[in-house]
Amino acid sequence: MDIRTKPRTIHSSTGTKDLQMVNLSLRVLSRPQEGKLPYIYSQLGIDFEDRVLPSIGNEVLKAVVAQYNAEELLSKRALISQQIRALLKERAEVFHLILDDVSITHLTFGREFAKAIENKQVAQQEAERQTWIVAKSDQERKAAIIRAEGEAEAARLISTAIAEAGNGIIELRRIDTAKEVASIIAKAPNVSYIPGGTSGSNLLLGIGKEL
């Protein structure tokens, strides 16, 4: 009898706690206990691994998977893998087999559940997008309020300044504007600007070439 460690893959199709079908593949590295070879040979035969491992593997997978919902198989995969490993080693010891490694290599769900997961992800992404839009609108609303408050405060300050200084500010603005106009006219060709002094009557003379 061969006592070297041998790999074997066990396939199982079973149901979850929420009645979703799942397909699993389990990779097992096993070897017989050397001191129990006579017993193994007499009770199980030379093909003991073929007779024992698929049976106990399916038994353990069905028992463990039935304790969890389909989504938990994804979120708690490491924990479930440890549970399967521990339970399978315990069952293998009854038949005097040593399991050096047990790991889940493949896990897929039925088509309906896969579609349901995809729809849930799309819905979650849309919900996150809507949340972002609402947050953005709220920020824009707050910015508009702050801007309006600033403009109102500026208008209040101007009104206060005018009330305190009388018409002085308005007159100063008028003089500044007049200076700007005079500067523009002075740079224009064929135009002369003659201030009217205190009378306020200013003259613009167009001095052009005769045609």
C-alpha positions in Angstrom: 0.0 0.0 0.0 1.2 3.5 -0.8 1.6 5.6 2.2 2.7 8.8 0.4 0.6 12.0 0.6 -1.8 12.1 -2.4 -3.9 15.0 -3.7 -7.6 14.6 -4.4 -10.3 17.0 -5.5 -13.8 16.5 -4.1 -16.7 18.1 -6.0 -20.1 18.8 -4.3 -23.3 20.6 -5.3 -25.4 21.5 -2.2 -27.9 24.0 -0.8 -27.3 27.0 1.5 -29.4 28.0 4.5 -31.4 30.3 2.2 -31.9 27.5 -0.4 -29.4 28.8 -2.9 -27.5 26.1 -4.9 -23.7 26.3 -4.7 -21.0 24.3 -6.4 -17.8 23.7 -4.4 -14.5 22.0 -5.1 -12.3 20.8 -2.2 -8.7 19.9 -2.5 -7.4 17.4 0.0 -3.9 16.1 0.7 -4.3 12.7 2.5 -2.2 9.7 3.6 -2.9 6.6 5.7 -1.7 6.1 9.3 1.2 3.7 8.9 0.4 1.8 12.1 -3.2 1.2 10.9 -2.3 -0.2 7.4 -3.4 -3.8 8.2 -6.7 -2.6 9.5 -7.3 -0.2 6.6 -6.4 -3.0 4.1 -8.7 -5.5 5.7 -11.7 -3.2 6.3 -11.5 -0.8 3.4 -9.3 -2.4 0.8 -6.5 -1.1 -1.3 -8.7 1.7 -2.8 -9.6 3.0 0.6 -9.1 6.7 -0.4 -11.6 6.4 -3.3 -14.1 4.8 -1.0 -13.7 7.1 2.0 -12.8 10.6 0.9 -15.6 11.5 -1.6 -18.2 10.2 0.9 -17.0 12.1 3.9 -16.1 15.1 1.8 -19.6 15.5 0.5 -21.0 14.8 4.0 -19.0 17.5 5.6 -19.6 20.1 2.8 -23.3 19.6 2.9 -23.4 19.9 6.7 -21.3 23.1 6.9 -22.8 24.9 3.9 -26.3 24.3 5.2 -25.5 26.5 8.2 -24.8 29.7 6.2 -26.6 31.9 3.7 -25.2 32.3 0.3 -23.8 35.8 1.0 -22.1 34.5 4.1 -20.2 31.9 2.0 -18.5 34.9 0.3 -18.0 37.2 3.3 -17.0 34.4 5.7 -15.1 32.1 3.3 -12.0 31.8 5.5 -14.0 30.9 8.6 -16.1 28.4 6.7 -12.9 26.9 5.1 -11.5 26.4 8.6 -14.7 24.8 9.8 -14.7 22.3 6.9 -11.0 21.5 7.4 -11.5 20.8 11.1 -14.6 18.7 10.6 -13.2 16.7 7.7 -10.0 15.9 9.6 -12.1 14.7 12.5 -14.2 12.4 10.2 -11.0 11.1 8.4 -9.5 10.0 11.7 -12.3 7.5 12.1 -10.9 5.7 9.0 -7.3 6.2 10.1 -6.5 8.8 7.4 -4.3 11.8 8.0 -5.3 15.0 6.1 -2.2 17.3 5.7 -4.2 20.0 3.9 -7.8 20.9 3.1 -8.8 24.0 1.1 -11.7 25.3 -1.0 -10.5 25.8 -4.6 -13.8 26.5 -6.3 -17.0 28.1 -5.3 -19.8 29.2 -7.6 -23.5 29.9 -7.3 -26.5 29.3 -9.5 -27.3 31.7 -12.3 -30.2 33.3 -10.5 -28.2 34.2 -7.4 -25.3 35.5 -9.5 -27.8 37.8 -11.2 -29.3 38.9 -7.9 -25.8 39.9 -6.6 -25.1 41.9 -9.8 -28.4 43.7 -9.4 -27.7 44.5 -5.8 -24.3 45.9 -6.7 -25.8 48.1 -9.4 -28.5 49.3 -6.9 -25.8 50.1 -4.3 -23.7 52.0 -6.8 -26.8 54.1 -7.8 -27.6 54.8 -4.1 -24.1 56.0 -3.6 -24.3 58.2 -6.6 -27.6 59.7 -5.4 -26.0 60.4 -2.0 -23.2 62.2 -3.7 -25.6 64.3 -5.8 -27.6 65.3 -2.7 -24.4 66.2 -0.8 -23.2 68.3 -3.8 -26.5 70.1 -4.0 -26.4 70.9 -0.3 -22.9 72.3 -0.6 -23.9 74.5 -3.5 -27.0 75.7 -1.6 -24.8 76.6 1.4 -22.3 78.4 -0.9 -25.2 80.4 -2.4 -26.5 81.4 1.0 -23.0 82.5 2.1 -22.5 84.5 -1.2 -25.9 86.2 -0.8 -25.2 87.1 2.9 -21.8 88.6 1.7 -23.5 90.7 -0.9 -26.1 91.9 1.5 -23.4 92.8 4.0 -21.5 94.8 1.3 -24.7 96.7 0.4 -25.3 97.5 4.0 -21.8 98.8 4.4 -22.2 101.0 1.4 -25.5 102.3 2.6 -24.0 103.1 6.0 -21.1 104.9 4.5 -23.4 107.0 2.3 -25.6 107.8 5.2 -22.5 108.9 7.3 -20.7 110.9 4.5 -23.7 112.4 2.8 -23.3 112.9 -0.9 -19.5 113.0 -0.6 -19.0 109.4 -1.8 -21.4 109.9 -4.8 -19.6 113.1 -5.8 -16.2 111.4 -5.5 -17.5 108.6 -7.7 -18.7 111.2 -10.3 -15.3 112.9 -10.3 -13.5 109.6 -10.8 -15.8 108.8 -13.7 -15.3 112.2 -15.3 -11.5 111.7 -15.1 -11.7 108.4 -16.8 -13.8 109.9 -19.6 -11.4 112.8 -20.0 -8.5 110.4 -20.2 -10.1 108.4 -23.0 -11.0 111.5 -25.0 -7.6 113.0 -24.6 -6.1 109.9 -26.3 -8.6 110.1 -29.2 -7.3 111.7 -32.4 -9.0 114.9 -33.8 -10.9 115.6 -30.5 -10.2 118.5 -28.1 -11.6 118.6 -24.7 -12.1 122.1 -23.0 -13.1 121.9 -19.3 -15.9 124.3 -18.4 -14.4 125.2 -15.0 -16.9 125.9 -12.3 -19.8 126.3 -14.7 -19.8 122.6 -15.5 -20.1 123.3 -19.2 -17.5 121.2 -20.9 -16.8 121.4 -24.7 -15.8 118.7 -27.1 -14.4 120.1 -30.4 -13.9 117.8 -33.3 -10.9 119.0 -35.3 -10.8 117.0 -38.4 -9.0 117.3 -41.8 -11.0 118.9 -44.6 -11.8 116.5 -47.4 
